[in-house]
């Protein structure tokens, strides 16, 4: 059987703004119907990558294909894509129905078909009853749904979403995350989503590309990038960073700088290579060493330190433990039992941390990348800050 052509294919794509490299030799293949997220901090190149797929920026080198067709020479309105921005860019003088129908009418689609398609999309996003209202009469979440319906009604092969939930409050954003994933499954097209919010990426994505300094440091499913990060940057950016400096001492063996030599899966690391051991906060067990009794000997890997702080978070308690030389470990303990919570160690108490061997993962240092700096009128990737409105 022939291999399927990727829905979106970026091959050796680089984008330069004068002497600044915003995207550096990036290659990605996105499958049809995939919810693919570009995740990273401000200035990592994720929005510049999205803008190149959309046609608002052209790559300095490399190629971009959509369903096998090279789109490098095509302007945005001739590409089989639509974009949803963080700023909704709705026409304030038009009704919801007219906003959604705008692109279809510009293309000369017959009136009856326009009416049917607009009605179907408003039903899909739950706004059928709001068709005759103006954008100013809607909440922020409703306005974002109108922008989404306006993009989907044009039947794009790829929908591009540039931090579309960033302006919404937390509770509304969480609700729309679930709704957006439902809509994506319903329409079955490829979504390319840009965000700096790790929870958003983990909640909605089929796969995530974690970007740093214009490069992709890891591509994988949500569980892969969280449970098995490839670099120190990925480990620290996705979830709370628990990084213990270590060195490989032999086959299947590492020595923790602030702990013992333990068995570990080396993930391609070589003898004498420096690395970091990662254990997520919820996987750590904590035990007081000042209770007068003998510490448990459960045979698990363990390290000792001193509690720096203990913070009540509602569903859990966050305890920060200092190992030495500014190395800190964060522990999350569920608040399932009030009596047990009262017994948790506070500041200054000496404790032992332990974990199941399979919950520790070794990572390399993130590769060094080109230095980023902020310029007047530009974001950290060097891309000019342009306001772009969508036209159909």
C-alpha positions, 0 to 999 in steps of 0.5 A: 500500500502507498504511504499517505501524503502528509496533510502538511509537510515542512521540509528544512524550513528556516526563517530569518529576519535580518541577522536573527534566525526565528525558525531554524531548519525545521522539518515536520510531517502532519497527518490528515485529521490530526490535532497538532500543537506547536508549543513553546515560550514567547520567541520560540518560533511557533507563531512564525511557523504558523504564519509561514503555513498560512502564507503571511510569511515566506520561508527564507529556505525550505519548502512547505507542502499542503496535501502534496502541493507546494504552496510557497508561491501562493498568497494566503487567500489561495491556500487551502487554509483558514486562520483563527486569531487570538483577536477575533477580528469580527465585523462589529456592524454585522450580525453573527450570521453575516460574519460567518457568511462573509467569506462565502459571499465574497467567493460568490457561493449561491445564497441558498448554499450560503444559508445552509452552510452557515446554519450548519456551522453555527449549530456545530459551535452552539450559536444557532440561537445567536445568529442575528446578534452583533459581536458586541452582544456576545461574550468573549467565548461566543465571539471566539466561536463565531471566528471558528465558525467563520473559518470552518464554513469555508471548508479548509483542508487545514485550520490554523489557530494562533493562541485562540483562547489566550484572551479568555478567563481560565474557567471559560478557556478550560471549557472551550478546550474540550469543545474545540477538540470535539469540533475538530473530531467532528469536522475531521480536518487537520488543526495546527494549534499554537500555544504557550499553555502546556495544559492546553496542549496536553488536553487537546493534542494528538501530537505536540511539537515542543519548540525552543529557540527556533528548533523542535526539541521533541515531537510526540503524543501528550503522554510521551512529552510529559512522561518521557521528555527528550531534553532538560528544556522539555522536562522543565517546560511541560509540567513542574521541573524536577531535574537531578544532575547526574552522570552515567557511570556504567551500563544501565547505571547513573550516579546522582550528584546529590544521591546514590548510584542507581540503575536506570535506562540510559536512553542512548547516553554514554559512559561519563556523559552528564545528564539529568534525572527527571521524576515528576512531582506526583510520582515522589514519596516523601518521608520525615527523618525527624520522627525518631523512628528508623527510616523505611528501607523499601529498596526504592531509589532515594535522596535526602534533603530539607523542606524549604516550603509547604503550600496548600493548593486545595486538591494537593499540597506542594512541598519544595525540598532542597537537595543542595547547591540550589537543586530543588525537588517539588513534591505533590501530595494529594489532600485525600485525608485531612489528618494525614495532611496535618502530618506533612513536614513543614519548613526546615524538616529533613526528609527522604524522597523515594520513587519507583524506578520506572518513574525516573527518566534520564534526559540530555541538556537542551542543545544550545541555540541562537541567542534571542533578543527583543527589538523595538516593534518586534517579538522575540523571534524578530517577526514584526508585530503585525495585526492581520485580519482574516478575509474569507 
